[in-house]
Amino acid sequence: MKRYTIIAWVLVLGIFAAVSCKKQQYSLASLPDAAAIKFDVKQDLTADPGGNTVILTNLTPQTIPMWDYGTGKSNRQIDTVRFAFAGTYTIKFSAVTGGGIVEMTPVTVTVTSDNLSYVDDPLWTALSGGVGEEKTWLLDLDASGVSKYFDGPLYFYGTDMTWDGVCKPGGADCWNWNPGWKDNTWLMPQGDYGSITFSLKGGPFVKAEHKMIASRGTENGTYFLDKDAKTLTLTGVAPLHDESRDACVAQWGNIKLLSLTENTMQLAVLRTSCEGPCLLVYNFISKAYADSWTPPAPPPVLPDEGYNPSFAPGELRSMLTGNSITGRFWVLDVNGNPVDWVAKGNGWTSSKASSYNWGWNETWDAVANTGWIRFDNTGGYSRFQDGALTTGTFTVDEANNEITLNGNTLLQNPASWMNPTTNKIKVVKGFPGSYQTKGVWFGTGYDAGKDEWFVFHYIIP
C-alpha cells in the first residue's frame, strides 16, 4: 500500500476513534459505491485558452479528497492547478470515506499551448536554470568529507520554521540546530550521494540518482514549485538524503523551502518517526558551484602578542631596571605560564601544567618560589636562590633585543634538562607599556631548523 494511502487510512481511523472515549466496538461503514462520489475537473479556458488552468473540486460531503495531478498532490476541497507546458495530463481522484477509500476513474485533460509565465520566476530559475534549461544539485558533503558552503549536509529545525529560517506567526515549535559535520560525523557517512536534476525542458521533470541508497537507485518524476508558499512537491522522486533516515520520513516529496539561491538550496522534510517530529533540513549546492569551488586559503597565523618587540632607544634597559639604582626585581611566573617553546612566533603552553612533569615540575617550583633576579641602572645584575646571592653585570644590545649577563645566569635548576646555562639571553616576547602586568619572555636557546625559541617567563613581583 502506498504511503499516501496509509496516511489517509490513519486519518479515517483517527476520526472515528475520536468520537468517543468509551470502550466500545467500532466497525467501518460500508464502502460507498463509486457512483455516490462526485467530483469535478474543469479547465478554465477564460484564464488560459490553452487549458493550462484546471480547477479541482470535491463535490462529495463528509469525505476527504486525495488529488494526484501528475506534477503534484493535494487534499484540498477546491484546488487550482496550473500547467505551464502543453501536453496530456492524468488527474487521479480518491475520496476518503467512513467506509474506506474510493478510487475514481482518472480524468485526462489536454493542454494545447505553453504558458511559461507560470514558471518564469526567479525561484524557478534558481531551481532549474530557467525555461528550456536544467540544473543539477549535490548534497553538500562529498566523498572526502568536505562541505563546501554549509557547515554540514543536515540541519535540524522546529516544525514551525519556514522560509529563511523564520518562525511562522503564532508558531510554538521554533528552534534550529546547525551542526558542523566535522564535529558530528555521526550525522551521516561521507560519500558521493549522487545528484538531483531539475529540468524545465518540455516540462517540470526531476531525476535523482541516489548513490548512497541502493534500494532507491535512479528515480524519475515531476515537481512543482509554489513560489508563494515556498514549498516544493516531488512526485516519484525523493531528494538526496542519508540511508539511515530513509524510513524516518513519511512523505519525502512534501518539502518546505528554507532557502534557495543560484548556488545553494535547503530542503526541509518532516521527520515522522525514529524520533520526535522535526524538520530535517538537507543542504544542497549546485554542481556548477561545487565544480568551481576551491578550498579557502587558511587564515594567516599571526605571531603571539609581543613577539619580536620593538623598543624605543633606552626603553629595554629602562624596563629591566626601573631606572633605579636599587634596580627592579623579576621572578619566574610560577603561578602562571613560566616556560614555553615559541616556534615561528607562536607558543603553545598556557600554564605550567602544559609541560608537567617532563618539563616543569616540583623542583622548578622550589626554585621559582624562593629565587629572584635584579637589574639596576648602574649595570649591575644579581641573582638570589638557595639562600645565596650572586652578582655580576649586564649589557644590552638594543639592535637585537639581546642581554648579556656577565659572570651570571638566570635562575638555575641543575636537576632539570631545561636549566638555562647561557649568559646571553634574548627578549623573544616583550610588552612595551604593559610589562608591569605581562612581564617578559627571555629566550635561552634557539633551534634555527625549527625557528624555535626556548623561553622563560619572568614577571615583576
Beta strands, then each sheet from edge to edge (+ up, - down):
strand 1: 39-43
strand 2: 53-58
strand 3: 64-68
strand 4: 73-74
strand 5: 78-82
strand 6: 87-97
strand 7: 100-103
strand 8: 107-111
strand 9: 134-139
strand 10: 154-157
strand 11: 161-162
strand 12: 166-167
strand 13: 176-177
strand 14: 194-199
strand 15: 205-210
strand 16: 218-226
strand 17: 231-235
strand 18: 254-260
strand 19: 264-271
strand 20: 278-286
strand 21: 328-332
strand 22: 339-343
strand 23: 372-375
strand 24: 380-385
strand 25: 388-397
strand 26: 402-406
strand 27: 424-429
strand 28: 440-447
strand 29: 452-459
sheet 1: 1+ 2- 5+
sheet 2: 4+ 3- 6+ 7-
sheet 3: 4+ 3- 6+ 8-
sheet 4: 13+ 10- 20+ 9- 14+ 15- 16+ 17- 18+ 19-
sheet 5: 11+ 12-
sheet 6: 22+ 29- 21+ 23- 24+ 25- 26+ 27- 28+
end
